[in-house]
């Protein structure tokens, strides 16, 4: 019996070592991989070769990032050298633009893909391998990879606390490193309006006053020039930026600036809504959306549409709304809300934009091919089912585990919980759509997203603490390879030195006392 136990222990240890050796140090884990004998030497004699000018931008990105990482000034050549990193455009089966192949040997590295997105994802995997090496000798791997989901998103709320373009760029850098490709930018809400609108300048100068911590803080918002800069920065990293202009609720900041379009609110949520009974409101908001559309080439705008009942009490006493209800036979305030959102959706459709909205809007009938619903209320699976039944495409971002303002450890005291539950690393890693969506309906799931709401996140330190390392768990789940948590943790350990090098104030799941929880 003792011999059998010893054998099992040795076998288990050997299996663990074999797995550690056979898994590339990449997050998210690639779809298939094989370690290759030998290593590739990255030095000043290494060149970058492309076989198609359409990959020029990606070659320049690789050139720049390797200089920043290793201080190696590699040249880009029109012919492969004796030791090159080759970026090759090739025809690939299927329609997954982000698929790529990586083949390595001591003589060279070959990255091949059919599109820019794929070659960039391959570059990212190569950068992970380079980052994991202690010197410039890179372990060789052969990889075939493509994401399971098209939408791998991260939402940042800058209405409640404003962080500025350099912090946003830093977030975009890490998103690209972990192959996330959708940046959902929550720019308007009750505490502050954060985007310049030329036709209505007071939205920034008056609506931008204050934040969740200090209602009198100096106005902060992004100019249109800064917006364009950030959108371009994201595009270089193959990230699509989707703005959110919240309506008809969460409108207090806008209503401070232009009270003539306010629909009032409730005692707890004053001036919370826009006014659906004022015909001018629709033109005002459409004018805003037209400028937003010019700034964001995504052809998608998120209109929110959530929690309107928190502050629509004043609608009951609004004569314009009473007239509207009588004219269109609207029986109650939810029908008024639906009427409003259908009209604003029509404005988006006229601009060739899709409407994106929170799961409350699954109650509304809209063209399914132009609508994307974000399911966030994990306690209301029926709302997700309703969206699926209407053939809407859906993004899954349930509070548990993808609201990153929720605490991530039982010892943490600041932040949100749900009946004692919170969003720890393992929950974020282990999430799968199959738990909520069955059968052919899975084809309607375009992906998943984490949301960083900032009521309890006021400083850069807490921003980082709540994002890292959970962003890696989201990455692996959204890429579709989240089936071995222990192996993921081993690869995550290699990310810790990168966070330390970048001076991030991160939560360390391997040493929870290393960085005490910031209080704000």
C-alpha positions in Angstrom: 0.0 0.0 0.0 2.8 2.4 0.9 4.4 1.8 -2.5 1.1 2.5 -4.3 0.7 5.8 -2.4 4.3 6.8 -3.1 3.8 6.0 -6.8 0.6 8.1 -7.0 2.4 11.0 -5.3 5.3 10.8 -7.7 2.9 10.4 -10.7 1.0 13.5 -9.6 4.1 15.5 -9.2 5.4 14.4 -12.5 2.1 15.4 -14.2 2.3 18.8 -12.6 5.8 19.3 -13.8 4.9 18.1 -17.3 2.0 20.5 -17.4 4.2 23.4 -16.2 6.7 22.6 -19.0 4.0 22.1 -21.6 2.0 25.2 -21.2 3.2 28.5 -22.8 3.4 31.5 -20.4 0.7 33.3 -22.2 -2.6 34.9 -21.0 -5.1 34.1 -22.5 -4.0 30.5 -23.1 -3.8 29.7 -26.8 -6.2 27.2 -28.4 -3.4 24.7 -29.3 0.3 24.7 -28.6 3.4 22.6 -28.7 6.8 23.3 -27.1 9.7 23.2 -29.6 13.3 22.2 -28.8 15.6 25.1 -28.6 15.4 28.9 -28.1 15.3 31.9 -30.3 17.9 34.6 -29.6 16.5 38.1 -29.7 19.3 40.7 -30.2 20.3 43.6 -32.4 20.9 41.4 -35.4 17.3 40.3 -35.4 15.1 41.8 -38.1 11.4 42.2 -38.7 10.2 41.0 -42.1 6.7 41.5 -43.7 5.5 40.0 -46.9 2.6 42.4 -47.4 2.5 46.2 -46.9 -0.9 45.9 -45.1 1.1 44.7 -42.1 3.3 47.7 -41.9 1.6 49.3 -38.9 1.9 46.0 -37.0 5.6 45.7 -37.8 6.1 49.3 -36.6 4.2 48.5 -33.4 6.4 45.4 -32.8 9.5 47.4 -33.6 8.6 50.1 -31.1 7.5 47.8 -28.3 10.7 45.7 -28.5 12.8 48.8 -28.3 10.7 49.9 -25.2 11.0 46.4 -23.6 14.5 45.4 -24.5 16.2 48.5 -26.0 16.8 46.6 -29.2 16.6 48.8 -32.3 15.4 46.2 -34.8 15.0 47.1 -38.4 12.1 46.3 -40.7 13.2 44.6 -43.9 11.6 43.6 -47.2 13.4 40.3 -47.2 13.9 37.8 -44.4 17.3 37.8 -42.7 19.3 35.0 -41.1 17.3 35.5 -37.9 14.0 37.3 -38.5 10.6 37.7 -37.0 8.4 37.3 -40.1 4.9 38.7 -40.3 3.2 36.9 -43.1 -0.2 37.5 -44.7 -1.8 34.3 -45.8 -5.2 33.0 -46.7 -6.8 31.2 -43.8 -9.9 29.0 -43.5 -12.9 30.4 -41.7 -13.9 34.0 -41.0 -12.2 34.6 -37.6 -10.1 37.7 -38.3 -8.2 37.3 -35.1 -6.9 33.8 -35.7 -3.1 33.4 -36.1 -0.3 30.9 -36.3 3.0 31.2 -34.4 5.9 29.0 -35.4 9.3 29.3 -33.8 12.8 27.8 -34.1 16.3 28.9 -33.2 16.5 30.2 -36.8 13.5 32.4 -36.8 9.9 33.3 -35.8 7.0 33.2 -38.2 3.7 34.8 -37.4 1.0 34.3 -40.0 -2.6 35.5 -40.2 -5.2 36.6 -42.8 -5.9 40.0 -41.2 -4.3 42.8 -39.2 -6.2 41.7 -36.1 -4.8 38.2 -36.2 -1.2 39.3 -36.8 -1.5 41.7 -33.8 -2.9 39.0 -31.5 0.1 36.8 -32.6 2.5 39.6 -31.8 0.9 39.8 -28.4 1.5 36.1 -27.7 5.1 36.6 -28.8 5.5 39.5 -26.4 4.2 37.3 -23.6 6.9 34.7 -24.4 9.5 37.5 -24.5 8.3 39.0 -21.2 8.6 35.5 -19.5 12.2 35.1 -20.5 14.9 36.2 -18.0 17.2 37.1 -20.9 16.9 37.5 -24.6 16.8 33.8 -25.3 13.1 33.0 -26.0 11.7 29.5 -25.6 10.2 28.2 -28.8 6.6 27.3 -29.3 4.3 26.4 -32.2 0.8 27.8 -31.7 -2.5 27.8 -33.5 -5.0 30.2 -32.0 -8.2 32.1 -32.4 -10.7 33.5 -29.9 -14.0 31.9 -29.2 -15.8 35.2 -28.7 -15.8 38.3 -30.9 -16.5 40.7 -28.0 -14.0 40.8 -25.2 -14.7 44.0 -23.4 -13.8 46.3 -20.5 -16.0 49.2 -19.4 -14.7 52.2 -17.6 -17.0 54.6 -15.8 -15.4 58.1 -15.8 -18.5 60.0 -14.9 -18.3 59.2 -11.2 -14.5 59.7 -11.1 -12.4 61.1 -13.9 -8.9 59.6 -14.5 -7.7 61.3 -17.7 -6.3 60.2 -21.0 -2.9 58.9 -19.8 -4.7 56.5 -17.4 -7.0 55.4 -20.2 -4.1 54.8 -22.5 -2.4 52.7 -19.9 -5.6 50.6 -19.6 -5.7 50.2 -23.3 -2.1 49.0 -23.3 -3.0 46.2 -20.8 -6.2 45.4 -22.6 -4.2 44.8 -25.8 -1.6 42.8 -23.9 -4.4 40.4 -22.8 -6.2 40.4 -26.2 -9.3 42.4 -25.0 -10.8 44.2 -28.0 -13.7 46.4 -26.9 -13.4 49.5 -24.7 -16.8 50.6 -23.5 -16.4 54.1 -22.3 -19.1 55.3 -19.9 -18.8 59.1 -20.4 -22.1 60.5 -19.0 -24.1 59.9 -15.8 -25.4 61.8 -12.8 -22.0 63.0 -11.3 -20.5 64.4 -14.4 -20.6 64.8 -18.2 -17.2 63.9 -19.7 -17.2 64.6 -23.4 -17.1 67.9 -25.2 -20.1 68.7 -27.5 -19.4 71.7 -29.7 -23.1 72.6 -30.2 -23.7 72.4 -26.4 -20.5 73.6 -24.7 -22.1 73.9 -21.3 -22.3 70.1 -21.1 -18.6 70.1 -20.4 -18.2 73.3 -18.6 -21.2 73.0 -16.3 -22.1 69.3 -16.6 -18.5 68.4 -16.1 -18.4 70.0 -12.6 -18.1 67.6 -9.7 -17.7 63.9 -9.2 -19.0 61.2 -6.9 -16.8 62.3 -4.0 -17.0 66.1 -4.5 -20.0 67.7 -6.1 -18.1 71.0 -6.5 -14.9 69.7 -8.0 -13.6 71.7 -11.0 -15.0 70.6 -14.4 -13.3 67.6 -16.0 -14.1 66.3 -19.5 -12.4 65.1 -22.7 -12.1 67.6 -25.5 -12.9 66.2 -28.9 -9.2 66.4 -29.9 -8.4 64.1 -26.9 -11.2 61.7 -27.8 -9.8 61.4 -31.3 -6.3 60.8 -29.9 -7.6 58.0 -27.6 -9.7 56.4 -30.3 -6.7 56.3 -32.6 -4.5 54.9 -29.8 -7.0 52.2 -29.3 -7.2 51.4 -33.0 -3.5 50.9 -33.2 -4.0 48.2 -30.6 -6.9 46.7 -32.4 -9.4 47.9 -29.8 -12.8 49.3 -30.8 -14.0 52.2 -28.5 -17.7 52.3 -27.8 -19.1 55.5 -26.1 -22.0 55.4 -23.7 -24.3 58.4 -23.6 -26.8 57.5 -20.9 -30.5 58.2 -21.4 -33.3 58.8 -20.5 -32.1 58.4 -16.9 -28.8 59.2 -15.2 -29.1 62.6 -16.8 -28.5 65.0 -13.9 -25.1 66.3 -15.1 -26.6 67.2 -18.5 -29.6 68.7 -16.8 -27.4 71.1 -14.8 -26.1 72.4 -18.1 -29.4 72.5 -20.1 -32.3 72.4 -17.6 -34.8 73.1 -20.3 -34.6 69.4 -21.4 -34.9 68.0 -17.9 -37.7 65.6 -17.1 -37.2 66.0 -13.4 -36.6 63.2 -10.9 -37.6 61.9 -7.5 -36.7 63.0 -4.0 -33.7 60.6 -3.9 -32.7 61.1 -7.5 -33.4 64.8 -8.4 -33.3 65.9 -12.1 -32.6 62.3 -13.0 -34.2 62.1 -16.4 -34.5 63.8 -19.8 -38.0 65.0 -20.8 -39.8 62.7 -23.2 -42.7 65.2 -23.3 -40.6 68.0 -24.8 -40.2 67.6 -28.5 -37.0 69.6 -28.3 -35.4 66.9 -26.2 -35.2 64.6 -29.1 -33.5 67.1 -31.4 -31.1 68.1 -28.6 -30.1 64.5 -27.9 -29.9 63.7 -31.6 -27.5 66.6 -32.1 -25.3 65.3 -29.3 -25.3 61.8 -30.9 -24.4 63.2 -34.3 -21.2 64.7 -32.8 -20.5 61.5 -30.9 -20.9 59.5 -34.1 -18.3 61.7 -35.8 -15.8 61.0 -33.0 -16.2 57.2 -32.7 -16.0 55.2 -35.9 -17.3 52.0 -34.2 -20.8 52.6 -35.6 -22.1 51.6 -32.2 -23.3 53.9 -29.4 -24.5 52.7 -26.0 -27.6 54.5 -24.8 -27.8 53.0 -21.4 -31.6 52.8 -20.8 -31.2 51.5 -17.2 -32.8 52.2 -13.9 -35.1 54.9 -15.3 -37.7 54.1 -12.6 -35.3 55.4 -9.9 -36.1 58.9 -10.9 -39.0 59.3 -13.2 -41.6 60.2 -10.6 -41.9 63.8 -12.0 -43.1 62.3 -15.2 -46.5 61.8 -13.5 -47.0 65.5 -13.3 -45.5 66.6 -16.6 -48.1 68.1 -18.9 -46.0 67.4 -22.0 -45.8 63.7 -21.1 -49.5 63.5 -20.4 -50.1 64.9 -23.9 -47.7 62.5 -25.4 -49.4 59.5 -23.6 -52.8 60.6 -24.9 -51.6 61.1 -28.4 -49.8 57.8 -28.7 -52.0 55.7 -26.4 -49.2 55.1 -23.9 -50.8 53.5 -20.8 -48.0 54.0 -18.2 -44.5 55.4 -17.7 -42.7 52.3 -18.9 -44.4 52.7 -22.2 -43.3 56.4 -22.3 -39.7 55.1 -21.7 -40.1 52.6 -24.6 -41.4 55.3 -26.9 -38.4 57.5 -26.0 -35.9 54.8 -26.6 -37.4 53.7 -29.9 -37.2 57.3 -31.2 -33.6 57.7 -30.0 -32.7 54.3 -31.6 -34.2 55.6 -34.9 -31.8 58.5 -34.6 -28.9 56.1 -34.3 -30.1 53.9 -37.2 -30.2 57.0 -39.4 -26.5 57.5 -38.6 -25.8 53.8 -39.6 -25.2 53.0 -35.9 -26.3 50.1 -33.8 -28.0 50.7 -30.5 -26.4 49.1 -27.5 -28.2 49.1 -24.1 -28.5 47.5 -20.7 -30.8 44.6 -20.2 -33.8 46.7 -19.3 -34.1 47.4 -22.9 -34.8 43.8 -23.7 -38.4 44.9 -23.0 -38.4 47.0 -26.2 -39.0 45.7 -29.7 -36.1 46.9 -31.9 -34.5 45.5 -35.1 -32.5 42.5 -33.8 -29.7 43.0 -36.4 -29.2 46.5 -35.1 -29.4 45.9 -31.4 -27.0 44.6 -28.8 -28.2 43.9 -25.2 -25.8 43.9 -22.2 -27.0 41.5 -19.5 -25.8 42.8 -16.2 -28.4 41.7 -13.6 -27.2 38.3 -12.6 -30.2 37.9 -10.3 -32.6 38.3 -13.3 -31.9 35.5 -15.8 -35.4 36.0 -17.2 -34.3 39.3 -18.6 -31.4 37.6 -20.5 -33.9 35.0 -21.7 -36.2 37.7 -23.0 -33.4 39.3 -25.0 -32.5 35.9 -26.5 -36.1 35.2 -27.4 -36.2 38.4 -29.3 -33.2 37.3 -31.3 -31.0 40.1 -29.9 -27.3 39.5 -29.7 -26.0 39.7 -26.1 -22.9 40.6 -24.2 -22.7 38.9 -20.8 -21.4 41.2 -18.0 -23.2 40.0 -14.8 -22.5 41.8 -11.6 -21.2 38.5 -10.2 -18.4 38.1 -11.4 -17.9 40.9 -13.8 -18.6 44.1 -11.9 -15.1 45.0 -10.8 -16.2 47.5 -8.3 -17.3 44.4 -6.2 -14.7 43.4 -3.7 -12.4 40.5 -4.7 -11.4 39.0 -1.3 -13.3 38.2 1.9 -10.9 40.5 3.8 -11.8 43.6 1.8 -14.1 46.2 3.3 -14.5 48.8 0.6 -16.6 48.2 -2.4 -19.7 46.3 -3.1 -21.1 42.9 -2.3 -24.3 41.2 -3.3 -25.9 39.4 -0.3 -22.4 38.8 0.9 -21.2 37.5 -2.4 -18.4 39.2 -4.3 -16.3 38.9 -7.5 -13.2 37.0 -6.7 -10.5 35.9 -9.2 -11.7 32.3 -9.5 -15.3 33.4 -10.2 -14.1 35.8 -12.9 -11.9 33.0 -14.4 -14.5 30.3 -14.3 -17.5 32.1 -15.8 -19.0 30.4 -18.9 -22.0 31.4 -20.9 -23.2 27.8 -20.9 -24.4 28.2 -17.3 -27.0 30.8 -18.5 -27.5 30.1 -22.2 -28.5 26.8 -23.7 -28.4 25.2 -27.1 -28.5 27.2 -30.3 -29.0 30.4 -28.3 -25.3 30.3 -27.6 -24.8 31.6 -31.1 -26.4 34.9 -29.9 -23.7 35.4 -27.3 -21.1 37.7 -28.9 -18.9 37.8 -25.8 -18.4 39.0 -22.3 -17.2 42.2 -20.5 -16.1 43.5 -17.2 -17.5 46.8 -15.9 -15.5 49.1 -13.6 -18.0 51.4 -12.0 -16.2 54.0 -10.0 -18.4 55.0 -7.0 -15.9 53.4 -4.7 -12.9 54.0 -7.0 -11.5 57.5 -6.7 -7.8 57.1 -7.0 -5.4 55.6 -9.6 -4.2 53.1 -6.9 -7.7 51.8 -6.3 -8.3 51.7 -10.1 -5.3 49.4 -10.4 -6.1 47.4 -7.4 -9.6 46.5 -8.6 -8.5 45.8 -12.2 -5.3 43.7 -11.7 -5.2 40.8 -11.9 -8.9 40.2 -12.5 -8.5 41.6 -16.0 -6.4 38.4 -16.8 -9.2 36.1 -15.6 -11.7 38.0 -17.9 -9.2 37.7 -20.7 -8.9 33.9 -20.4 -12.7 33.4 -20.0 -13.5 35.6 -23.0 -10.9 34.0 -25.2 -12.5 30.7 -24.4 -9.7 28.6 -22.8 -10.7 28.8 -19.1 -10.7 25.2 -18.1 -7.7 24.8 -15.8 -7.6 27.3 -12.9 -4.5 25.8 -11.3 -2.6 26.2 -14.6 -3.9 29.7 -15.0 -2.5 30.6 -11.6 0.9 29.3 -12.5 0.9 31.5 -15.6 -0.5 34.4 -13.6 2.5 34.3 -11.3 4.6 35.4 -14.3 2.5 38.5 -14.6 3.3 39.7 -11.1 6.8 41.0 -12.0 5.4 42.9 -14.9 3.0 44.7 -12.6 5.8 45.5 -10.2 8.0 46.8 -13.0 5.1 49.1 -14.1 4.6 50.2 -10.5 1.0 49.1 -10.5 -0.8 48.9 -7.2 -2.3 45.5 -7.8 -4.0 42.9 -5.6 -1.7 39.9 -5.2 -3.7 36.7 -4.8 -0.5 34.9 -3.8 0.3 37.4 -1.1 -2.8 39.3 0.0 -0.9 41.3 2.6 1.5 42.7 0.0 -0.8 45.6 -1.0 -3.4 46.6 1.5 -6.8 47.5 0.1 -6.9 51.3 -0.7 -9.8 53.0 1.0 -10.8 55.2 -2.0 
